[in-house]
């Protein structure tokens, strides 16, 4: 599958501070994306032949998990997430060990019938726990977004059930 990443903001997105964007260079972050994007794309019915992923990362502060209700290990993941997303970030072509994507223009994402946006990934120190925000837009399905808590199990990222880790999501 070819993935095209492009830059564009939408009204319900809260982006990071207005600072120069820094690239997401962590290969483990791309492993996290690769574990979630096929699921999200499938959940919205694969509305187009090409999966379009926005190049610039996004967050949605209304649904951010709270550190206070989480155990220490997951609180560190949330703190890492906040740090990773405190500045503008961009995805980098060729970084994913599992899938590839091409960087596109703002027009590319605007002309797409459906696309996905992701945040930078927050990890624990051992990179066995992660937190990421993923949202989508689809002409047929509207849009939606939510946070995902993930844990690395036998080398693969899987969604984790986290006590106190309730997050909200949104659908349009």
TIVEXVO-269504 format. One record per residue: residue in one letter; x negated, y, z negated of N, C-alpha, C, O in turn. Coordinates in steps of 0.001 Angstrom, whole numbers, plus 524288, in hexadecimal, padded with zeros to 5 digits. Atoms other than C-alpha are relative to their C-alpha. Layout:
<vexmars>
AXYZXYZXYZXYZ...
</vexmars>
This chain:
<vexmars>
X7FCAD7FB70800008000080000800007FC80804CE800007F89C804FE7FD2EX802D27FB137FFE07FB0880D8D8033B802C2803D27FC718078B804417FC8EX7FDDA7FC1A803867FD02817FD7F90D7FDBA8053E8018F7F8FE805B880241X801CD7FAC77FEB47FC40826637FC75800BF803697FB3A80504803877F904X7FF9A7FC79804757F9748300B7F19E8000180590801FF7FD02806E080585X7FF917FA937FE477FD3683E507F320800FD8037D7FB4E801F6801907F702X7FF3A7FC4B804437FEBA84AA37EAF580528802D3800AB8064C804D9804E1X7FB257FD088000F80BE7850977E765802337FFDB7FA85801BD7FBDE7F7E0X7FD7C7FFEB80512812FB854B77DB0E805DB80014800B1807D08019A804D0X7FA577FFB87FFE2821538536F7D7D7801DA802AD7FB147FEDD803407F75BX7FDF27FCCD8043F82A1D85AF37CE9C7FFDC7FD547FAB57FF277FFF57F6BEX7FFAB802A58050982AF4850767C4147FABE7FE047FE117FA837FB5E7FA10X80532801CC8017A81C5F84DE07C35C7FD4D804257FCBF7FDA2808CE7FDE2X803667FC7E802EE8139E853C77B9237FA757FE6A801657F8D47FA1080027X8055C801367FE84805D28545C7BE897FC44802027FBDF7FDD4804D17F84CX803F67FE5A803C07F94E8569B7B7257FEC7805CB800B2800F68086780417X801847FA837FFEE7F314863D27B4AB7FDF3801A7805567FC3D7FE5F80868X801F37FDED7FB0E7EF3E86C9E7C0107FA0C800697FFE47F7EC804B27FF68X805AC800457FFC07E1068687D7C0A37FEA67FCE0804DA801F47FA03806DBX8016E803297FB737D96D862AE7CBFE800DE7FA357FEE07FFC27F8597FA95X7FEE880590800A87DD5B854857CE0F7FAF27FCE27FFAA7F72A7FDF080271X804648039E800457D3F1849F07C9FD801E17FAB0801E7806607F93F800FCX7FE51804FE7FDCC7D42683CBD7D0B5800B17FBD27FBCE7FE047FBD67F7D0X7FF65804B1803387D90A830597CA477FC2D7FC0C8024C7FD227F9DE8067AX80422803757FE0A7CCC4828067CBCD7FFB57FAC97FD317FC5D7F7937FE78X80022804BF803277CFAF81D247C21E802A37FB87802F7807597FBB4803EAX7FDD08045B7FD007D184810557C98A804447FD287FCF5807D17FAEC7FF4FX7FBF68029F803297D98480AEE7BE2F80533802DC8007880950800618003EX7FB297FD0E7FF247E377815E97C0288029A7FE2C8050F807607FDA780547X7FDCD801D07FB0D7E52F811507CE2D802177FA6E7FF89805BA7F8FB80254X7FDD280533801117E7358036E7C92C8055C8007E7FD65808EA7FD767FE88X7FAF17FF03802777F22E808BD7C09D803FB801A1804278084F7FF8A8044FX7FC737FE597FBD57F84280FC07CC4B8018F7FB5980361806267FAB0804A6X7FEF8804797FC9F7F705803657D484803B27FC157FD748068F7F9578002DX7FC7A803A2802A57FE357FB8E7CA278059B8020A7FFE58094A7FEF67FF9FX7FABE7FDBA80068809BF805037C9DB802758018C8052D80731800FB805CBX7FDB37FDDF7FB4180B7D80A9C7D7828033B7FC0E80316807737FD75804EAX7FC9F803B67FD3A8105F7FE227DE09805307FF207FD2E8093C7FE907FFB8X7FB2C800B48030D81A537FC707D305803A68049B800D080842803DB801F7X7FCBE7FB577FF5A81F3D80A757D3E88020C8004780593806A98015880665X7FE627FFD07FA8681F8E809F97E2C7804447FBF380105808097FD05803CFX7FBFC8040B7FF778273C7FD3D7E21180516801827FD4680955800757FF45X7FB557FE5E802EC8308C802D57D7DC80354803E98030780816804148025CX7FCF47FC2F7FD038347080DB27E131801437FDF68057D80307800EA808DAX7FE4D8027D7FB2F8367C804267EC5B7FC7E800BE804B37FE42800138091FX803BA7FF2F7FBB582A51807147F484802918031B804698034180114808B7X7FCEE7FCF37FC4D831608122D7FB8F7FD37801878050C7FFCF802FC808D3X802E67FEC97FB3C8269A814A18058B7FBC37FBE8800B77FA7E7F90E7FD0FX8041E803DD7FEFF81C0E80C5E80BF67FAFF8015E7FD237F82F7FDE57FB5CX804C97FE5E802A78112081468805FC80145802267FA9F804DE805467F9F9X7FF977FDE68054280FDC816F67F7937FCDB805097FFD77F83B8051180128X802907FAF08004C80CA2825477F5877FF2D801447FA40802E78013A7F736X801557FE918055E805AD829167E8E67FDA18056A8001A7FA088067D8031BX8020A7FAA98003D803518373F7E5747FA697FFF57FE077F92A7FD3B7FA44X8058C7FFC28017A7F4D383A717E4867FF458026F7FA9B7FC35800717F77BX800937FD5A8050A7F645843C87D8F18033E7FD427FBDB807C57FBEC7FCC2X7FD35802A1804357F9F683D957CC0B80406803A87FD8E803AE8086D7FE11X7FBC97FD158028680608841D17C466801147FDA97FA9E7FF897F93F7F97EX7FE0080204804EC80BC0840717B6D280588802147FF448074F8057580230X7FAB67FE568013C81940842237B0F0800558004F7FA0E8013E7FC5C7F778X800AC7FF6F805A181831847A27A339804E57FECB7FCCF804737FDA77F829X7FB3680108802FB826778459C79F5B800357FA747FDE8802D37F96F7FA01X7FFAE805838018382449836FE79E477FAEF7FDE97FDB47FA6A7F9307FCF3X80512801C5801EA8167383682798F5800987FD3D7FAC1802F57FF5F7F727X7FFCB802C4805018152082C4378E407FD3C8031B7FBBA7F96A805D77FCBEX802367FD358047481216831B6780DA7FBDB7FCB77FD4B7FCA17F80C7FC70X80423802C0802E68057482E10779E7801E27FE357FAA6800617FA057F8D4X7FE79800F58056680C2C82E7A76C99802BF7FADD7FF098023A7F8A57FACDX7FCFE804CA800D4814DC8229476E9E7FD1A7FB19801C17FF437F6CF80175X802F48046F7FDFE80A35819C8774307FBC87FE427FC347F9FA801507F8F5X80463801B880332800058115376DA07FB07802A8801F57FB078052680611X804DD7FD377FEE67F2098163976DC37FDEC7FEE18057C7FC558027E8083BX80228801647FADE7EDCC80EC577A0080300802A1804698009D804C6807FDX7FCE77FD8D7FBDB7F90C813B97825C7FFDE805EC7FF9080048808A180383X800917FA4B800977F7C88216877C9A7FB2A801EE802D47FB328062B80519X804CD7FE937FD347EA00821B07821A800EA80008805EA7FEAE80341808B2X7FEC1800277FA6D7EF6781E0778F7C802F1804F48018F801D28075180598X7FD0A7FB337FEE77F9208295778EDC7FC5F804BC7FFD67FCCB8083B8031DX803BE7FBA5800507EE368328D78A977FC8E80025804E37FB7A80459806F5X8031A8004A7FB337E5F582DE47961D8033A801D6804AC80143804AB80806X7FC857FE4B7FBC97F19682FD379F378005A805FD800107FFD3808718042AX7FF987FA46800577F33B83DD079A627FAF88029E801D77FB278069080495X804FF7FDD27FE677E4C88407779C587FF3B7FF81805E87FDAA8034280879X800B0800EB7FA617E46883A787AA0280378803898034D80219804EC807B2X7FC437FCD57FD0F7F0198429B7AE1A80003805B67FE738038A808997FFFCX800497FA86801A17EBF884F817A7EC7FE0B80386804667FEA28084A80423X801CA7FD257FB5D7E5EE853967B4F2802647FD8C804D5804027F905804BBX7FE2A802237FB0F7EA63851F57C2ED7FC5C7FBA2801B47F7987FC0B80131X802FE804877FE2B7E60A844E07C87F801D07FE9080574806427FFAE806E8X7FE96801D77FACE7E5E383F237D62A7FE2B7FA61800B87FA077F8D87FED2X801878054C7FE9C7E5B1831337DB0E7FBED8004C8044D7FBD9803FF8075FX804508000D7FC3F7D9EF82D897E34F8008D7FB4B80398801457F6E1801D5X7FFA78042D7FC2B7DA7D825AD7EFB87FBA17FC0A7FF347F7297FD7A7FE2DX803EC8041C800447D38A818957EF267FE917FE3D7FA867FB1E7FAF07F9F9X8016A801748055A7D325817627E046802BF7FB057FE25800D07F8627FA9FX7FD0380479801DA7DD4B80CA47DEDD7FD7E7FADB801A37FC1E7FA2B80632X8021C8051B7FE997D8127FEC87DE39804197FC848029D802C17F86C804BFX7FBD0803637FE267E5577F97B7E28C802C180223804D4803FD7FF2680863X7FD417FDB37FB867EBD0802F17EC0C7FD22804CD801E67F9F48070D7FF13X8027B7FB697FDC27E79880DE47F4F88041D8041B8012D808B8802DA801C5X7FC7E7FBCF7FE7F7ED9781B087F7FC7FCF780428802E57F8328048C8026FX8024F7FBAA7FD237EB128269A800B6802028050A7FDAA8069F805727FC61X7FE4C7FAF1801EA7EB64834897FBE5802D1802D680466800FA802E3808D7X7FCFA7FD437FC0F7F5A683C7380303800FB8059C7FE4F7FF63807417FA15X7FED87FA808010F7FA6A84A6D8039D805238007C7FD02807FF7FCAD7FC58X7FB087FEE88028F8059E850B97FC4A804807FEA6803A4808807FCA3801E3X7FBEC801457FC3280D9784F2F808CA801177FA2A8002D805867F88C8011AX7FF4F805AD7FFE980B588407C8082D803E37FE507FBDF807767FB4D7FD00X7FC7B801A78042A8121C83F047FB2580564802848009E80957800127FF5EX7FAF07FD747FF2C81CC4848D77FE78803237FD578044A807F07FD3A80413X7FD3F8028F7FBBB81FFC8417D80AE88013D7FA4A7FED2803F97F7B9801D5X7FF118056B801678202C83463803FE8056C7FF667FD9B80729802B47FA93X7FAE78012D8023D82D4E82E6A800BD7FF817FE497FA50803287FEEC7F740X800CB801F88054A827818288F7F45A7FA408005B7FE967F6D57FFA1801E4X8055E7FFC6801CC81B5C82A437EC337FFB77FF177FA29803A37FF6C7F766X8010D800FF8058781551827347DEFB7FBF8803ED7FE1F7F878805778010AX803C47FC8C8028A80E0D830357D59C7FE447FD5F7FAF18015F7FAC27F85DX8022580265804B48053E82BDF7CA707FCF5804087FCD27FB498080E7FEDAX803627FCD8803617FE27831E57BEEA7FA917FD9B800047F9BC7F96B8023BX804F480279801537F01A82FAC7BB26801417FC067FBB1805387FC877F904X7FF058043D803B47EF06823947B27A7FD08801037FAED7F878802877FB06X802917FFDF8051B7EC16823E17A3E57FECD7FA6E7FE558020E7F6F47FEFAX801AC80539801AC7E48D8183579E687FE44800097FA517FD31804247F80FX802C680093804F17DFCB812F6791807FA337FF798014B7F8B97FF5C805DEX805A1800157FF2D7D1168120678F967FE2D7FB42803207FA657FBA480611X80191804CA7FD4E7D05480407794D0802A77FF55805528019D7FB9180820X7FCF4800387FB287D969806C87A04D803227FAF780061803397F85E8046CX7FC638046E800117E2B67FC0579C4D8059F801D17FF24809407FEB07FF87X7FAD17FDA98009C7EE4180526799AE8001580500803327FC2D807C88038FX7FFA57FB6B7FCA07F34380FD77A298805708026F7FFB5809457FFE37FE51X7FB1A7FD1A7FF8B7FDC981A327A41E7FFBB80329805037FBE1805DD80600X7FFC37FD287FB14801E681FDD7B140805A78018E801068094A7FECD7FF80X7FAD97FE3F7FE5280D61827977B68A8007A7FF1A805DB7FCE580058808D1X7FEF3800F27FA7D81358823937C39780578801EF8013A80927800EE7FE4EX7FAD07FE697FE4181E82829E17CAE8800617FF5F805DE7FC707FF078089AX7FF27800B47FA6A82491828677D83F8044A803A8801E78077F805927FEDFX7FBCE7FD557FD2A82D0082F9C7E1F6801637FC87804987FDF27FAA48075FX7FE36803127FB92835298283E7EBC58051880251801E7808AE8032F7FED1X7FB427FDBB7FDE183F5982DD67F4DB804D37FCE57FE83808CC7FF277FD02X7FB7A8034F8011684865822427F2AF800FE7FF4C7FA2A805817FEE57F88CX7FF7E8012E8058B845D5820387E4247FF76804BC7FC747FFD38042D7F7B1X800C47FB5E8033E843AC82E3B7DF857FA7C800367FDF27F6CA800B7800FBX8052B7FFDD802538385E82E337D614800367FE287FA688046D7FD6F7F833X8004F801A68056B833CB829F67C8D07FA5E7FFD27FE447F6C68000180176X80548800528020D828258291A7BFFB800027FE197FA6A803E37FEA37F7A1X80099801C880568823308232E7B35C7FA4C7FEF07FECD7F7067FE7B8024BX8053180183801D6817368203C7AB4F7FFBB7FA177FF98803A07F77E7FE81X800F880597800848114E812A57AB497FB8C7FF2C7FC287F74D801567FCCEX8041C801FE80368809C080CAA7A0047FE4B7FAD6802638018E7F78B803ABX80207804C77FD9F800ED802047A5627FBB27FDAE7FCA67F8ED800747F9DDX8042D802B2802BF7F7F17F7DE79F9C7FD737FC45803E0800177F9CB8070AX802E2803807FC857ED5E7F0477A6A88000C7FA8C7FDA07FE1A7F9B77F94FX7FF8180564801CB7F0247E1C27A5557FD8D7FC80804207FF3D7FC75808A1X802BB803887FC6F7E6F57D7CA7AB767FE71802BE8050E7FEF18008B8094DX802047FD187FB917E17A7E24A7B47580406802FA803368029E80596806FFX7FBE57FD557FD117EEA87E7977B92580300803C37FC7C803E9802AB7F7E4X7FCED7FC2B802ED7F63D7F39B7B4ED805BA7FE648000F808067FD6A8042BX7FA818017380096803C37F04A7AF94802AA803EF7FC71800418062A7F8EEX7FD087FC718034780E667F8937A9B9800187FDE27FA69800C27F9327F991X800458018D8057F80D8E7F86C79AD6804B28021B7FD00806A18065F7FE19X7FC097FE1F803AD817FA7F9697906D7FD078023D7FB557FA057FF7F7F8C5X803007FD48803FB812E38035A786BB803B8801DC7FBB080721805197FCB1X7FCB97FE1A8044681943805197795E7FF65805F07FF6A7FB08807EE7FF07X800287FA4A8006581CD98137E778557FEA3802AA8050E7FE288077280538X801A07FDE47FAFF8193681538786998047B80128803B3803DA800E780876X7FB8C7FECC7FCB1826A4818D878B717FF0780502803017FD17808D7800D9X800647FB5F7FCC08269C8226D7969A8051C80095802F7807ED7FCC9803D8X7FB677FF3C7FCAF8316B8286A79E587FE4C7FFE8805AB7F9A27FFF5806D6X8010C7FFAF7FA7083260828807AD0580409803858026280760805A17FFA3X7FC0A7FCCB7FD6883A1C82FE07B703801677FD89805327FE307FAF6807AEX7FE00801B17FAF18424A82C887C2D7803088047180269805B58075F7FFB1X7FD057FBED7FD3D847E18358A7CD1B8035B7FD89804308062A8004A806F5
</vexmars>
